[in-house]
């Protein structure tokens, strides 16, 4: 019997991508370019993958950045073709390296001369491409575990500034990418100005729960100062990440660790009523009512509706159903 050779899944996927691209009607670039500057990167210590971007274009976060835990990250821009994001992740998930995935997609794109794309995989293998017809100033730098790329910039200092600052900045991946974006703007940025920004960071290993794998998933769709707004959201997300870690520590009966996490969240955003309130609730459930009362007092001073909410928590088991305890909490709002 004649045997039929079986192609490896990676080979099949690459073949289908290139065949589909070559047989379809050539893709036409959009009428207006989504020009921008961006970074894709991997944290070698944690394996986290990320992509961050700013542009003078509405809702850049809905088109340019793509990332998947344990797979890779993609930035697709200039005369943007968003399919580079999906197909790039598909190829990397199937086993292609970031550079090979990018090469395969470019080969099937008749509009490659107006594209700018960067891809990095879960092993940190990275590649970038700047089309010959991208509007200058345009270019990219591929470094160790990252790539920065920009087009339609005020000058050619933008992407070198991003690379330099990313390499020199300490902190986690979100902080380093944020610093790179800020350096790009400081160096001149998009010649048209600024409008939107986005930042995504995913875990190095997938959990099977994409909502857990996204450490940061932030967008500023329309703003006069998108990087300032994005910086504020990064800080807020970091605080909520600490709150989530505190809640997990409580579940694991590690109260001391929980309090460290809650305290760090409050340090980052001291005027956030939500964070202070649930920190106070956690203290009550740890049997530390006296420690909770100053926190409740702060929240109640911000908005009296939190006073109204508190007795309702007892009805659903979120605090002890003890009328005297609840009364002490409620009275703390009046200084009693």
Secondary structure, DSSP 8 states (H G I E B T S, - for coil): --------HHHHHHHHHHHHHHHS------SS-B-EEEEEEE-TTT--EEEEEEESSTTGGGTSEEEETTTEEEEEEES--THHHHHHHHHHHTT--HHHHHHHHHHT-TTGGGEEEEEEETT--EEEEE-TTS-SS-EEEEETTEEEEE-SBSSTTHHHHHHHHHHH--S-HHHHHHHHHHHHHHHT-BTT---EEEEEEE-SS--S-HHHHEEEEEEE-S-TTHHHHHHHHHHHHHHHHHHHHHHHHHHTT-HHHHHHHHHHHHHHTTT-HHHHHHHHHHHHHTT-HHHHHHHHHHHHHH-THHHHHHHHHHHTTSS---HHHHHHHHHGGGT-
